[in-house]
Amino acid sequence: MPFGINVVLKGPIVEGRGLIGTERLTLVALAEVADYAFHEVQMELIHVLQNPTGYYESRIVKERAGFNAYSINDSNVIYGPWLEGIGSRNFPVTKFKGYGTFRRVRNRIAQKSGAIGEAAVARKIGGVLG
C-alpha cells in the first residue's frame, strides 16, 4: 500500500477567481489614491489662492480615465493653466508664475501612493497583509 499525502489547494487564485480579486483590490487601491489626490488638491488651493471665489475649487473633479486610471483636473477652466503657471500669459508676460498646485500634489502622491494603496487593500481584506 503506497504512502502519500494529498494536498488540496483552495482559494481564489487556484479556483480561477484570483485575477478578479486582484483586479478588484487594485481598483480599491487606485480609487483611494485618487480620493487622496483630490483632497490634497482641494487643501492646497485653500492655502494658495489669494482671492478665492469658490468657482475654481468647485470645478476640480475626480474622473475615471480608463479602466485603471483616474484624472484629477479643473474641468478645463479657461484660466486654469495660468493659475498652475503653465499658461502663455505667465512669466515673463506677467509677474505671476502660477501656484503649481497640481505639480506639487502630483509629487506628493508619487511618494505616498504605495502606502495609501497598501492601507486601502489592508482595510478591504481585513488587515491580513503583513
RATARA-V184320 format. One record per residue. N is the residue number from 0. SS is DSSP state (a for helix, b for strand, c for the rest). OMEGA is omega in degrees with one decimal (NA if undefined). Layout:
# RATARA-V184320
n:N ss:SS omega:OMEGA
n:N ss:SS omega:OMEGA
This chain:
# RATARA-V184320
n:0 ss:c omega:-178.5
n:1 ss:c omega:178.3
n:2 ss:c omega:179.5
n:3 ss:c omega:178.0
n:4 ss:c omega:174.1
n:5 ss:c omega:177.7
n:6 ss:c omega:177.7
n:7 ss:c omega:178.4
n:8 ss:c omega:176.7
n:9 ss:c omega:178.3
n:10 ss:c omega:-173.0
n:11 ss:c omega:-176.4
n:12 ss:c omega:-179.0
n:13 ss:c omega:179.0
n:14 ss:c omega:177.0
n:15 ss:c omega:179.1
n:16 ss:c omega:-175.0
n:17 ss:a omega:-178.8
n:18 ss:a omega:178.7
n:19 ss:a omega:178.7
n:20 ss:a omega:178.5
n:21 ss:a omega:177.9
n:22 ss:a omega:179.9
n:23 ss:a omega:178.8
n:24 ss:a omega:176.6
n:25 ss:a omega:179.0
n:26 ss:a omega:176.1
n:27 ss:a omega:179.7
n:28 ss:a omega:180.0
n:29 ss:a omega:179.4
n:30 ss:a omega:179.1
n:31 ss:a omega:177.9
n:32 ss:a omega:178.9
n:33 ss:a omega:177.2
n:34 ss:a omega:179.9
n:35 ss:a omega:179.6
n:36 ss:a omega:178.3
n:37 ss:a omega:179.5
n:38 ss:a omega:-179.9
n:39 ss:a omega:177.7
n:40 ss:a omega:179.7
n:41 ss:a omega:-179.5
n:42 ss:a omega:178.8
n:43 ss:a omega:179.9
n:44 ss:a omega:176.9
n:45 ss:a omega:-177.2
n:46 ss:a omega:-171.7
n:47 ss:a omega:-176.0
n:48 ss:c omega:-177.0
n:49 ss:c omega:-178.2
n:50 ss:c omega:-175.3
n:51 ss:c omega:175.3
n:52 ss:c omega:-176.9
n:53 ss:c omega:-177.7
n:54 ss:a omega:-177.2
n:55 ss:a omega:179.5
n:56 ss:a omega:-179.0
n:57 ss:a omega:-178.8
n:58 ss:c omega:177.4
n:59 ss:c omega:-177.3
n:60 ss:b omega:172.0
n:61 ss:b omega:-176.9
n:62 ss:b omega:171.3
n:63 ss:b omega:179.4
n:64 ss:c omega:-175.8
n:65 ss:c omega:-175.9
n:66 ss:c omega:-172.6
n:67 ss:c omega:-179.8
n:68 ss:c omega:172.7
n:69 ss:b omega:175.0
n:70 ss:b omega:171.7
n:71 ss:b omega:-174.9
n:72 ss:b omega:-177.2
n:73 ss:c omega:178.0
n:74 ss:c omega:178.6
n:75 ss:c omega:173.9
n:76 ss:c omega:-172.2
n:77 ss:c omega:-178.9
n:78 ss:c omega:178.8
n:79 ss:a omega:178.7
n:80 ss:a omega:178.0
n:81 ss:a omega:178.3
n:82 ss:a omega:-179.7
n:83 ss:a omega:-180.0
n:84 ss:c omega:-179.2
n:85 ss:c omega:-178.7
n:86 ss:c omega:-179.9
n:87 ss:c omega:-178.4
n:88 ss:c omega:176.2
n:89 ss:c omega:-179.1
n:90 ss:c omega:12.7
n:91 ss:c omega:179.9
n:92 ss:c omega:174.7
n:93 ss:c omega:178.5
n:94 ss:c omega:-175.4
n:95 ss:c omega:-178.5
n:96 ss:c omega:179.6
n:97 ss:c omega:-178.8
n:98 ss:c omega:-179.9
n:99 ss:c omega:-175.8
n:100 ss:a omega:-175.9
n:101 ss:a omega:178.3
n:102 ss:a omega:179.4
n:103 ss:a omega:179.7
n:104 ss:a omega:178.5
n:105 ss:a omega:179.5
n:106 ss:a omega:177.6
n:107 ss:a omega:-179.3
n:108 ss:a omega:178.4
n:109 ss:a omega:179.8
n:110 ss:a omega:-172.1
n:111 ss:a omega:-170.9
n:112 ss:a omega:179.2
n:113 ss:a omega:-179.6
n:114 ss:a omega:178.9
n:115 ss:a omega:179.4
n:116 ss:a omega:178.3
n:117 ss:a omega:179.1
n:118 ss:a omega:179.3
n:119 ss:a omega:179.5
n:120 ss:a omega:179.2
n:121 ss:a omega:177.5
n:122 ss:a omega:-176.7
n:123 ss:a omega:-177.7
n:124 ss:c omega:174.0
n:125 ss:c omega:175.2
n:126 ss:c omega:-177.0
n:127 ss:c omega:-178.8
n:128 ss:c omega:-177.2
n:129 ss:c omega:NA
